[in-house]
Amino acid sequence: MNKVQNFIFVGFKKGLGDANAENLRNKILGDLKLKSESIENILIIDCYLTDGNLSCDELNFIAENVFADKITQNYTINKIFTNNFSKLIWISFKPGVTDNVGKTAKEAIKDAINKDVGDVEVWTSKQYFFTGNLSKEDAVQISKYLSNELIQDSKIFENAQNAQIDLSRIKAPKVMLKGKFKVEEINLNVGDEELKNISKERVLALNLGEMKAIRDYFKKQNRNPTDVEIECIAQTWSEHCKHKIFNAEILYKEFDKEKNVKVELVESLFKTFIFKVTGEIRKKNAKRNKSLISVFSDNAGIVKFNENFNVAIKIETHNAPSALDPYGGALTGILGVNRDIMGVGLGAKPIANTDVFCFANPFYAEKLPAKILHPKRIFEGVVKGIEDGGNKSGIPTVNGAIVFDDRFLGKPLIFCGTTGIMPSVIKNKQTHKQTHKQTHKRTHIKEICSGDYAVMVGGRVGKDGIHGATFSSEELHEGSPATAVQIGDPITQKKMLDFLIDARDNLLYNAITDNGAGGLSSSIGELAEISNGCEIELAQVPLKYAGLQAWEILVSESQERMSVVLSIENLQKFLDMAKKYDVEATVVGKFTDDKKFVAFYEGEVVADIDIEFLHKGVPRMKLKAEWNAINTINYLNKEHNEKYAEKDIKVENLKEILKKILSRLNIASKEGIIRRYDHEVQGGSIVKPIMGKNRDGLSDGAVIRPLLDSREGVVIACGICPKFSDIDTYWMAANAVDEAVRNIICCGGKFEDISLVDNFCWPSPLRDKFKAAQLVRACKGLYDACLAYTAPLISGKDSMSIDYTGKDKNGNVIKISGVPTLLITAISKIDDIEKSMTAEFKNPCDLIYIIGLTYDELGGSEFYEQYGFTGKNVPKVNFEISEKIYEKSSKAINENLIESYHDCSDGGLGVALAECAFSGDVGIEINLANVPKDKNLSDEKILFSESASRFIVSIKAKNKEKFENLMNNAMINFGNIGFVRKDKQFIIKSKQKGKIKEIINIDIDELRNAWKNPLR
């Protein structure tokens, strides 16, 4: 029987308002600057295209009971919903793009009609019916606004004399791949230029030296590589997977102001600074060594939570995909890092997500370079992607940050993080370790031995995500491949994760890892390092559609997939359990010990590579780096050195400038975004991303209760301050660590239990000595800060190509490089969640203190930026003093001496005081004369300097003596600067010419509105 195509259209009944349509109308008019009369009304219709053998009765039943809400919606079948329109814009997915609603709709149909619908397929799309005086040119502009040409098709229909649209001409977006299946031989016996062309044309992202290494390897094999082999090697050697820059040999030269030069050979940034500092902490601190379960050896870092459970954490970046498709990029980013947590050890259950973004100004008004999406569109798409990824997976989004800087116009930074919990032992088997059974007597996890099955679990393989690993290793450009774009499916992944947790608890598999960058090539290739070999039968891999080439099957990054290792005795049990959860599981190969990575297609060898060469054969990079203390500012801004001068700015109206700084995008409330994320799911939220008396204030971090039968909590926070990179990346890195640690303390986390995750995002240092030097200095700052705070690094990631090359409005070639950025994510423990801290002032008459010294450090501050300056006095961290402050802060919290804790960060003391006041809905009275400082400072510098390691705390008067004795005995600088008022007046006083005078007197509601309005 031939399959029949049918359309079901669903929309609101006449007379019922559609808030989404009205909101869209307002956004289109505002963002595209159209006249209001051009769009009188918008009608949004959900379209379902079914392809299969469904009877008329079944179609009507499905439309009425599955797709439409009987109370508020009507439907039509094979007939356009309305003829009352001037323009219709119809947007659908391109063939091969994941349609999550369509997949769910097929399952819903099966459940509704209670029969196997077999080969019935469902595709979804949306129609936008416009009434009003809308021109064709405006319709084209709106079509581009509503769709993304990389993943969607858009059609515009005009209602000429109420003509009916011929639906028979609208075809289902089926994938129809042309061409024969073939495995190509790639001739590498060519000149240097041709080798570089092969790399470029195939999107291998390999340099000439690497291409020569591959050529020489296969020359010894007396043959050319197949396309499967060269794609596999390119994925494995990609910067994204192999971290070649962090493992490069770097000749570092540092010139001081007297032109003396210090030369240092850095053998490897990773080994010299990141891995080394954790090793040194383990050596000098037995308690920390015992708490570190797994670091830098698996998909995530693992630390001890208590005697029975461990906690895992991982932060990933998904920058390049999010630049092309913000929604899909962010969605796959958060779902991918969820899988990292499920793929660490035997698997951890995700319990919390985090998200940190770096965007250009969402109100950017200049003409955009070619192929760059508007920052507002990227902003909204990314937020929606994180929202759907977390909410639909049942994982709370608990912490994050957003940084705005127009240098992120070329490539936004999208950091996605997940924390998970895992039992330390299951049935007397440890869950975190990995080994090869045949070489160890003890039973460890991930166990792989020759003959074990390789099983792929979850989604099917398509063209989506091909070259994701290699593409993300390059700078973004106008020709970046659309196949690198993916859209994740949180529903499919949720079923898979639930299934795998059950299988884990029954010890049905021996090892697990996720199919992320590089797909099966990466997952099975990396697991094969443990067993020392593998064989994959690519013809066995379940496909979304026919026609994929062998190399595409191997490296595709189609989502919702994991690879597990099974012994023969557990295979059938595993497959039966997968069926119970409605999860697809397929044997795709086996592991061997013959030191070979071998891939077959229908029994024929299409790849045969030595494991040693595949994983260790990449030539080591050699880079040069030069740091000149004199010329740094000149390098950064050759034409505007005045911007980096230290300006003594006098402000006539401090009240108004405080409001303006509170309204700056990097400080303003992100409540409108946070409210979209579910942070209560799983029931463990203690300190939430929005706190305060009226639940509209700020939060420094998150406290979650992963085990609901325990009072123990996990504390998560972050630090990020790329603005300081403009002056010195050493202090940028040190401040990022310091901010993350401060935020942990502010939530009540234990200072001695802090562990850190580092995520570097950098403009390419390959041919730029200064950017390479910035990277070296950042690693030095990171090393020194971690060692000082005994805070080990347990996991990390780097993205070394946050650049865009394209053309400006005049056709000139331009390059936009992002700001060197280091995100530090901190995790710690709190023994009793009742001792969690929040930032808001709580009680009238409580005493207000500042802890820590304020310095003349406006360099990189929000205050200077408000006036168009950067300055050069970057905040510097005194590690010895800071460590004492954090130790005693933890002690004060543990002894119940503190009512509120908040750090001084962006905007300095003035902003911190305002945030604590309006979050608590109380007024305060402050005397700046009592603020401890290293020298006489102006009111502007006291209020807005962003010196590190400072806190604003409030205490009850009865605890004054105990608190002050604790600080004095540790010789910590602190000051009693004021008190909490009974009204809502925010009053700041200063000593001027021997007299105390008010310099700010304002109602906190006015400050709160300034803070909340910019991103509402």
Order of alpha helices (4+ residues) and beta strands (2+ residues): beta-alpha-beta-alpha-beta-beta-alpha-beta-alpha-beta-alpha-alpha-alpha-alpha-beta-beta-alpha-alpha-beta-beta-beta-alpha-alpha-beta-alpha-beta-beta-beta-beta-beta-alpha-beta-alpha-beta-alpha-beta-alpha-beta-alpha-beta-beta-beta-alpha-beta-alpha-alpha-alpha-beta-beta-beta-alpha-beta-alpha-beta-beta-beta-beta-beta-alpha-alpha-beta-alpha-beta-alpha-beta-alpha-beta-beta-beta-alpha
